[in-house]
């Protein structure tokens, strides 16, 4: 319920800001339900509710559903209709103004604001649908929801799969890019299994030199090598009755792979330097960001071990493919690090949120985690994370964060200048194509370029070319 209040408050602020800037007589937000019917989320009056059904067929033809969040603009005199997709279903933002037509900069402002509104609406809807699950399901998943945060379809499917594994001891291979949270998934599997009262032991196969890894994993006998003055159990014995998590399994040295295979198949191993065969009662989890099938082709990984490890395979999609989870992750990191830093009530501005949503996050959740921690440290006493508090890598070279001017007309001019520079780069500096894509005449675009001194000189293309190529 607390998260829902935060989400509603965020939408109210964004919605209020939009109306404050554009001054519509009527305004509304509509979402499409499962029966393809539109329902009102916010509507300023009954007039808008009666106007909308008359235009519904036209709007439906003008704004077909898109597979990924995408915006379309339609301005019909004094009416602005903006279509967007929140993570679950299509949405429409409608503004009516009787006396004054909407200007281009107002269309762009509405387009920019629609993205965060759509994501928050999707987050709220996912939270509400989750609240409608059966009591049994709710009782089974608190640990999973704490460890694996998100309400995207991929994340919910991942939690459901983990829940089905609770009574199994089958080996699980977790694959995904660096920073996607593979160890957290392993901990979730262990924490919901019948082995949760015993230890989960983690070993990073790529962090320990090959000549030390065997003794670390299997233990050693006294006198096995110089310095081995006593018997020492290995991590396999430490994990007995629990779970052994082999992180970065793709980095495991080839000679050790045969010994690990025997351990998984026969539940037997020997300490280094002794002949006694010992038994093991361990559940094996492993993780990698490598393509193990390619490693097999290259002769660096045993095929028989691969098939033993991947009885169950869990694939974790990168954060860029599940942006619906970003809002919940941001909120989690804001609260977690906010408490640590003595800033428990810090908010994030719509502009900064838009930057986070637009970025691809090659470092995935780990990169987002570090970014929120950094932004909390750098944000001012106002308690709001602004664009200027974000890392430079989140900005294209031509769009560095700047201090926001107080004057409205200066701010609008800066926005239009940045918007035109980005559009020119997107269309390869072809003015005809750029004008068509922006809904302007070529002459109209040229006038704007002259106004903001963006016309090329001596056919030179400065940093914009580099930005476009990147």
FIMAR-537743 format. One record per residue (C-alpha): residue in one letter; x, y, z. Coordinates in steps of 0.2 Angstrom, whole numbers, padded with zeros to 4 digits, always signed. Layout:
N
AXYZ ...
***
This chain:
470
X+0000+0000+0000 X+0014+0012+0004 X+0022+0009-0014 X+0004+0013-0021 X+0003+0029-0012 X+0020+0034-0019 X+0015+0030-0036 X-0001+0039-0035 X+0008+0054-0028 X+0020+0054-0042 X+0007+0053-0056 X-0003+0067-0047 X+0013+0078-0048 X+0017+0074-0066 X-0001+0077-0071 X-0002+0093-0061 X+0014+0099-0069 X+0007+0095-0087 X-0009+0105-0084 X+0000+0119-0076 X+0011+0121-0091 X-0002+0118-0105 X-0018+0126-0097 X-0031+0114-0105 X-0049+0117-0102 X-0052+0098-0101 X-0039+0084-0098 X-0040+0065-0096 X-0030+0049-0095 X-0038+0033-0102 X-0032+0015-0102 X-0038+0001-0113 X-0045-0014-0104 X-0044-0033-0110 X-0060-0031-0120 X-0052-0017-0130 X-0063-0004-0122 X-0056+0012-0115 X-0058+0017-0097 X-0055+0033-0088 X-0041+0034-0076 X-0042+0053-0074 X-0055+0065-0082 X-0057+0083-0077 X-0076+0083-0082 X-0091+0073-0089 X-0089+0083-0105 X-0073+0074-0109 X-0080+0058-0105 X-0094+0061-0117 X-0083+0068-0130 X-0071+0053-0130 X-0083+0039-0136 X-0088+0049-0151 X-0069+0050-0156 X-0065+0032-0150 X-0065+0024-0168 X-0055+0037-0175 X-0042+0037-0161 X-0041+0018-0162 X-0037+0019-0181 X-0024+0032-0178 X-0015+0024-0164 X-0012+0005-0167 X-0004-0004-0152 X+0015-0005-0153 X+0026-0020-0146 X+0037-0008-0136 X+0033+0009-0128 X+0032+0022-0142 X+0023+0039-0143 X+0012+0045-0157 X+0005+0063-0158 X-0011+0070-0166 X-0016+0088-0165 X-0033+0092-0171 X-0035+0111-0169 X-0038+0113-0151 X-0037+0095-0146 X-0021+0086-0142 X-0021+0067-0141 X-0006+0057-0136 X-0005+0039-0137 X+0008+0029-0126 X+0010+0011-0120 X+0012+0008-0102 X+0020-0010-0099 X+0003-0019-0099 X-0009-0010-0111 X-0011+0005-0122 X-0015+0022-0115 X-0021+0039-0121 X-0018+0056-0114 X-0031+0069-0120 X-0031+0088-0118 X-0044+0100-0125 X-0042+0118-0127 X-0056+0129-0135 X-0048+0145-0138 X-0030+0142-0142 X-0022+0128-0153 X-0008+0118-0146 X+0010+0124-0151 X+0024+0112-0156 X+0034+0114-0140 X+0018+0110-0130 X+0016+0094-0141 X+0034+0089-0137 X+0032+0093-0118 X+0017+0082-0118 X+0026+0068-0127 X+0041+0069-0114 X+0029+0068-0099 X+0019+0054-0106 X+0033+0041-0104 X+0035+0042-0085 X+0016+0043-0083 X+0014+0027-0093 X+0028+0018-0083 X+0021+0023-0066 X+0003+0018-0072 X+0010+0001-0077 X+0019-0001-0061 X+0003+0002-0051 X-0008-0009-0061 X+0005-0023-0059 X+0006-0020-0040 X-0013-0021-0039 X-0015-0037-0049 X-0002-0045-0038 X-0012-0040-0023 X-0026-0050-0030 X-0017-0067-0030 X-0023-0081-0018 X-0018-0081+0000 X-0008-0096-0002 X+0002-0088-0016 X+0005-0073-0006 X+0011-0083+0009 X+0024-0093-0003 X+0032-0078-0011 X+0038-0064+0002 X+0056-0070+0001 X+0056-0071-0018 X+0048-0053-0019 X+0061-0046-0007 X+0076-0054-0017 X+0069-0053-0035 X+0061-0035-0037 X+0050-0032-0052 X+0033-0034-0059 X+0037-0037-0078 X+0031-0053-0086 X+0049-0060-0086 X+0052-0056-0068 X+0035-0064-0062 X+0039-0079-0073 X+0056-0081-0065 X+0049-0080-0047 X+0035-0093-0052 X+0049-0105-0059 X+0059-0103-0043 X+0044-0107-0033 X+0041-0123-0043 X+0059-0128-0039 X+0057-0128-0020 X+0055-0147-0018 X+0069-0151-0031 X+0087-0155-0029 X+0091-0154-0047 X+0106-0143-0053 X+0101-0126-0059 X+0111-0116-0072 X+0108-0097-0071 X+0113-0087-0086 X+0113-0069-0090 X+0123-0054-0093 X+0135-0047-0080 X+0125-0037-0066 X+0108-0045-0069 X+0107-0052-0052 X+0112-0070-0054 X+0118-0073-0036 X+0102-0065-0030 X+0092-0078-0040 X+0103-0092-0033 X+0100-0086-0015 X+0081-0085-0019 X+0082-0103-0025 X+0091-0108-0009 X+0080-0098+0003 X+0064-0106-0004 X+0071-0124-0004 X+0070-0137+0009 X+0089-0134+0012 X+0086-0116+0018 X+0091-0120+0036 X+0108-0126+0030 X+0122-0115+0022 X+0123-0108+0005 X+0142-0108+0000 X+0147-0097-0014 X+0163-0099-0024 X+0169-0088-0039 X+0177-0100-0051 X+0186-0085-0060 X+0193-0077-0045 X+0203-0091-0038 X+0219-0097-0047 X+0218-0114-0054 X+0231-0122-0043 X+0222-0116-0027 X+0204-0119-0033 X+0205-0138-0031 X+0210-0137-0013 X+0198-0123-0009 X+0184-0133-0017 X+0188-0151-0011 X+0199-0147+0004 X+0216-0155+0008 X+0225-0168+0019 X+0240-0164+0030 X+0256-0164+0021 X+0247-0164+0004 X+0259-0149-0001 X+0271-0137+0007 X+0262-0127+0021 X+0248-0140+0023 X+0251-0143+0041 X+0234-0149+0045 X+0218-0157+0037 X+0207-0144+0030 X+0189-0147+0024 X+0184-0139+0008 X+0169-0129+0003 X+0160-0144-0003 X+0160-0151+0015 X+0156-0134+0022 X+0140-0134+0011 X+0135-0152+0016 X+0116-0152+0018 X+0114-0135+0009 X+0118-0127-0007 X+0135-0124-0017 X+0134-0110-0029 X+0147-0110-0042 X+0148-0093-0049 X+0157-0089-0066 X+0157-0108-0070 X+0162-0104-0087 X+0179-0099-0080 X+0182-0116-0072 X+0199-0124-0077 X+0196-0139-0089 X+0206-0151-0078 X+0194-0147-0063 X+0179-0150-0074 X+0181-0169-0073 X+0182-0169-0054 X+0166-0158-0053 X+0157-0169-0065 X+0161-0184-0054 X+0155-0175-0038 X+0138-0170-0046 X+0135-0188-0054 X+0142-0199-0040 X+0141-0187-0025 X+0159-0192-0021 X+0175-0183-0020 X+0193-0184-0012 X+0202-0171-0003 X+0219-0166-0011 X+0233-0178-0005 X+0222-0192+0002 X+0214-0208-0005 X+0199-0209+0006 X+0182-0206-0004 X+0170-0195+0004 X+0152-0193+0001 X+0143-0176-0002 X+0125-0171+0001 X+0125-0154-0009 X+0113-0145-0021 X+0122-0137-0035 X+0118-0120-0043 X+0129-0112-0055 X+0130-0096-0065 X+0139-0089-0080 X+0138-0074-0092 X+0147-0084-0106 X+0139-0094-0120 X+0144-0112-0114 X+0139-0120-0130 X+0152-0109-0139 X+0164-0114-0126 X+0161-0132-0129 X+0164-0129-0148 X+0180-0121-0144 X+0185-0136-0132 X+0186-0125-0116 X+0171-0133-0108 X+0165-0151-0106 X+0149-0156-0114 X+0145-0169-0102 X+0147-0157-0087 X+0136-0144-0096 X+0122-0156-0098 X+0123-0161-0080 X+0123-0142-0074 X+0108-0137-0085 X+0095-0149-0079 X+0086-0133-0076 X+0091-0117-0084 X+0085-0100-0079 X+0089-0085-0091 X+0089-0068-0083 X+0085-0055-0096 X+0095-0038-0096 X+0087-0023-0088 X+0085-0015-0105 X+0073-0028-0110 X+0062-0026-0094 X+0061-0007-0091 X+0045-0010-0082 X+0055-0016-0067 X+0065+0000-0067 X+0053+0010-0057 X+0052-0003-0043 X+0071-0005-0043 X+0074+0014-0042 X+0062+0015-0027 X+0070+0001-0018 X+0088+0008-0020 X+0081+0025-0015 X+0074+0018+0001 X+0089+0007+0005 X+0103+0019+0002 X+0092+0034+0008 X+0092+0026+0025 X+0111+0023+0025 X+0115+0041+0020 X+0102+0049+0031 X+0091+0054+0016 X+0076+0043+0018 X+0063+0055+0009 X+0073+0059-0007 X+0062+0060-0023 X+0068+0059-0042 X+0062+0073-0054 X+0052+0068-0070 X+0067+0074-0081 X+0080+0063-0071 X+0067+0048-0072 X+0066+0050-0091 X+0085+0049-0092 X+0085+0033-0082 X+0071+0026-0093 X+0080+0030-0109 X+0097+0023-0104 X+0101+0005-0110 X+0110+0000-0094 X+0124-0011-0101 X+0129-0015-0083 X+0111-0019-0079 X+0105-0019-0061 X+0122-0017-0053 X+0125-0001-0064 X+0108+0006-0059 X+0111+0002-0040 X+0128+0012-0041 X+0119+0026-0051 X+0106+0029-0038 X+0119+0028-0023 X+0129+0041-0032 X+0115+0052-0036 X+0109+0052-0018 X+0126+0057-0012 X+0127+0072-0024 X+0109+0078-0024 X+0106+0094-0015 X+0097+0099+0001 X+0080+0100-0008 X+0078+0081-0008 X+0076+0079-0026 X+0087+0070-0038 X+0089+0081-0054 X+0097+0078-0071 X+0113+0087-0065 X+0115+0074-0051 X+0116+0059-0064 X+0132+0052-0072 X+0138+0060-0088 X+0137+0043-0097 X+0118+0044-0096 X+0118+0059-0108 X+0123+0059-0127 X+0138+0071-0130 X+0126+0084-0137 X+0114+0084-0122 X+0124+0087-0107 X+0114+0091-0091 X+0114+0110-0087 X+0107+0120-0073 X+0089+0124-0077 X+0085+0142-0080 X+0072+0151-0070 X+0065+0160-0086 X+0051+0150-0095 X+0056+0157-0112 X+0074+0153-0110 X+0070+0136-0104 X+0059+0133-0119 X+0072+0140-0131 X+0085+0128-0124 X+0073+0113-0126 X+0070+0117-0144 X+0088+0119-0148 X+0092+0102-0140 X+0077+0094-0149 X+0083+0101-0166 X+0101+0095-0164 X+0095+0078-0159 X+0083+0077-0174 X+0097+0083-0186 X+0108+0069-0180 X+0095+0056-0181 X+0091+0060-0199 X+0109+0061-0205 X+0109+0080-0207 X+0096+0078-0221 X+0085+0093-0219 X+0071+0087-0230 X+0070+0070-0220 X+0072+0079-0204 X+0058+0091-0208 X+0046+0077-0214 X+0050+0067-0198 X+0046+0082-0187 X+0030+0087-0196 X+0038+0103-0202 X+0040+0111-0220 X+0058+0112-0225 X+0057+0131-0225 X+0050+0130-0207 X+0064+0119-0201 X+0077+0130-0210 X+0070+0146-0201 X+0071+0137-0184 X+0089+0131-0188 X+0093+0149-0192 X+0085+0155-0176 X+0096+0144-0166 X+0111+0146-0176 X+0112+0127-0180 X+0115+0129-0199 X+0131+0120-0204 X+0146+0131-0208 X+0158+0125-0222 X+0149+0109-0222 X+0157+0104-0205 X+0148+0093-0193 X+0155+0095-0176 X+0152+0084-0161 X+0134+0079-0167 X+0142+0067-0180 X+0152+0058-0167 X+0136+0058-0156 X+0126+0051-0171 X+0139+0037-0175 X+0139+0032-0156 
***
